[in-house]
């Protein structure tokens, strides 16, 4: 295990408890939440039940990441845990898969984000739409190149701004729901009720990607042994409550047949709440734009941390370990922005909802890889009675911790099952594409006489 890197570069600064919590909440609550009620409405109201299951399991997964962050407060999060527990190949596959998740999720986010921008400022033609979409990705890159403190400040501001309209729908909207709007429990899409809930759960998990954000950027967080656990659990719990209440409100405010076809379900819900006023829908669209901007900044920060941590250990090209004058691993930030731009351009010719759903399922699968390795690492350390200090786990805690971790492991397998053949097929191809990179890094290390580490 490589020693933690120096994070005290000039001008960088490290976010504390509130900024770390905002980073988690900002990465979890993105523009995706504004699209997901429509994405799962086709399965029926079983989607609400799926949201409840995913919320509870994601909270348990957040607890596991909190434990892991306390044990190993190093940048890289899941990569660090997999490498320490299962060796270099597992660590590399975790880092590679998480990196794919980070930049591919930014592509999904920016596609949905552009749809809400179009409500505020009509984007006439493909050219202006692509310019705004790709431009947003590179603005997020520029914000991150300014330093971790700048990204943390953006996360705090956008998280506060986005919570106001979301809480409005989640709290006030519940008093105006109509039972007739909910539609059938299942619609036949996805097969049986269990199959529909599994398929809907895989789509919905996209909304919880980011529960590990504070653990991934642990060295960028002040006092990580204390703040990573607090930020991860509090951020995930707050997001889950807003999600559940908001989804119920949207289902009850917008008639089912309209919700299935909606490209801006929260805007439609606010219009229904205020008697069809266009101004209310416009304000909700503005909230989605603010939310998406903050999430893009947060995920761009996270997308650079994983390859940076792997590069320090010789498992990614060494160029990813370079930092600029503000302490930012700038190569990872720029590379992630470029890859997100390419996959956005490749998918922009399709329909908005189809492109968003396909990318959401792909990122759910690729995220399941580091999630299962992380939970399995915690399970291994519990079974071998290893506390962070090397002492035995107290018997009173062992049963509880094992139960939580086992549920987290099972949850990741459930997500893979629900992602569907297309997402698994594409995800496996992208995952296997990393093997030649791993072989090259090992070969360089052997040629330079440094063993397993390439320099």
Helices and strands as residue ranges (DSSP letters): H 17-28, H 33-41, H 46-71, H 78-86, H 88-120, H 126-145, H 148-167, I 168-172, G 173-176, G 179-181, H 193-204, G 205-208, H 213-216, G 218-220, H 224-253, H 256-261, H 265-273, H 278-312, G 318-321, H 330-347, H 352-383, H 395-419, H 421-432, H 435-447
